[in-house]
């Protein structure tokens, strides 16, 4: 799991297809850095040697002595389809030989190895070939704080590198010192000088890691394009030719154009990379965290930093679209603003970057690739491939399966509305635990590598959690163990999904995944039945745990006792833990609920309550109204609604608060081709405001303006969730036209946001609470005695819960 080469302190690996590898190492506990130049034989896996037969005597068994320039092969053992490991001194020549043979065999030109399909070939990036072959991994014997980390952030006059400029760069060096670099002359010469000074400072600081928030989405692509236009050499790497290189990525910069460019290269997305340093985008860690926790107010740096307590009380805030304008009048304010940005980016990277750091100690991939990799194909697959090749075993190819569908996980909604005295019992890693309990793994994994990985990861995660609790809060030891635990949890919980992803993973096995699901349903049924039998009111249950309401007289001791009693009835490897208690909960839909802790802020879960597209004014209303609803104050919910409606009608709500952030999925040509049949607000907003070109994947803020017009607000950067107000396009600085369609947003408030509370009120109370304040009724009921309601919609009975019914067609 950790590789077999014990070389300590590797902080970066770069390999070239010609067989050269460069390894940068840092001596643990010191600032000393060494570079090792090595040779390796580039390799790939083939299902057949047919496409290399044209080599004749130059194709030789690996065990035989061979002449320089020859291609060697080794037949791997077992029934796997990818059974020939072929290697050569030069990877490009090896790939060209395979393509030449394949083109001859197929009677048509084959331009890339991937065109042969995953059933015929497996080819890894050069660094991964090197790491798999040598058994090396990053960061052995290092802790996160041993890394030399640098953060930089660009301030630009606008968003389009074709026309806008970089006028300031904030930089935080590995010792924690912050500074700003600024243009000292007008025009190209001043900006070019700024970029050269930035490159010199980075090389002087010599970081192992370069970090920022939205680094790959904005800073690096903008820097790259400005440098090319100004003919400035970006010598940011530790070896090789100057300039940024690219690697394919599902998320990253769309190459070949700026935010306003044409769509020619819109589908080609890439990340930037250089030899010897790792580029880490903290936006990846934020997205990964929020995918599971769903507790962040947005994904933008300032919103996340404030939420996590990383932003100081004196944090300088400037609306993004006005930064350059403010700089011209008050440069010191912008300097503070920019220095705060890199300070917060450093804190965010330290807080959330530990999981990727720990993964890099296990998986044979570059650290920067693991930071944005999915846990299944990005982490588990490299571990499985390395294990099989280490054993000399043939690998299976991807298979589409036999048509069997993957049965979904159990999910039960027992009650909707407002419940009080709520407890959550957590089922810790249910599916991986069931895989271990019943020894369920993919059929084609004949070495049982996946089960072995899950076994060891679970045991070592528990050990890491225990060590983290014993270490002093805030200490490097605690941070390291917590990061290791988080990384292992990511990989453990992806094992079940890896099996169920038919055709998408190498060892997918939908039958094994369905067997795990079946056991999961049995366990969840037992769990719900036993809890209900102990006098609680079940609210919601799924494979992550169960929410239930307890009698008012119960204490926390009673709550913990019930959880412990039920935990004792579960299979040995399945652990049920007391995971929290709350004053109240609004159960809206499965996995969509609001929780009010006994102390602390309101917690919202699920897309019904949290969405990147939701208008801010509605989210703000919903959060305030929910707090009143959960406390039982229905009249205050009404007051909150009236206040929000009147603020809209008086246009006291800033335009930004009614905008929705949308992601553009159609190119200009695609939209114009269908515009006559169906007009869409997001694209109409762009066209109406003079935007004829945009990028696939670009995010814009739109709103419905008066007279049926489509409104567009200027975004200051590419990251999500920034709280600062924006300026209407074309409006002078400081102007907010507030030309939104008031009555549309009043209707949206009721039909979309207020509707989330419908299950917590009687139909009569809901109609009264959300009646139009400008249309009073003579017979409006009083809300003085109104209280939230809870409705039981299902009981834990029937076959799903281990209980037979008199009529198998009727579940009471």
Buried (B, 14 or more C-beta within 10 A) or exposed (E): BBBEEEBEBBBBBBBBBEBBBBBBBBBBEEEEBEEEEBEBBBBBBBBBBEBBEEBEEBBBEBEEEBEEEBBBBBEBEBEBBBBBBBBBBBBEBBBEBBBBBBBEBEEEEBEEBEEBEBBBBBBBBBBBBBBBBBBBBBBBBBBBEBBBBBBBBBBBBBBBBEEBBBBBBBBBBBEEEBBBBBBEEEEBEBBBBBBBBBBEBBEEBBBBBBBBBBBBBBBBBBBBBBBEBBEBEBBBBBBBEEBBBBBEBEBBBBBBBBBBBBBEBBEEBBBBBBBBBBBBBBBBBBBBBBEEEBEBBBBBBBBBBBBBEBBEEEBBEBBBBBBBBBBEEEBEBBBBBBBBBBBBBBBBBBBBBBBBBBBBBBBBBBBBBBBBBBBBBBBBBBBBBBBBBBEEBBBBBBBEBEEEEBBEBBEBBBBBBBBBBBBBBBBBBBBBBBBBBBEBBBEBBBBEBBBBBBBEBBEBBBBBBEBBEEBEEEEEEBBBBBBBBBBBBBBBBBBBBBBBBBEEBBBBBBBBBBBBBBBBBBBBBBBBBBBBEBEBBBBBBBBBBBBBBBEEEBEEEBBBBBBEEBBEEBBEBBBBBBBBBBBBBBBBBBBBBBBBBEEEEBBBBBEBBBEBEBBBBBBBBBBBBBBBBBBEBBBBBBBBBBBBBEBBBEBEBBBBBBBBBBEBEBBBEBBEEEEEEEEBBBBBBBBBBEBEBBBBBBBBBBBBBBEEBBBBBBBBBBBBBBBBBBBBBEBEEEEBBBBBBBEBBBEBBBEBBBBBBBBBBBEEBBEBBBBEBEEEEEEEEEBEEBEBEBEEEBBBBBEBBBBEEEEEEEBE
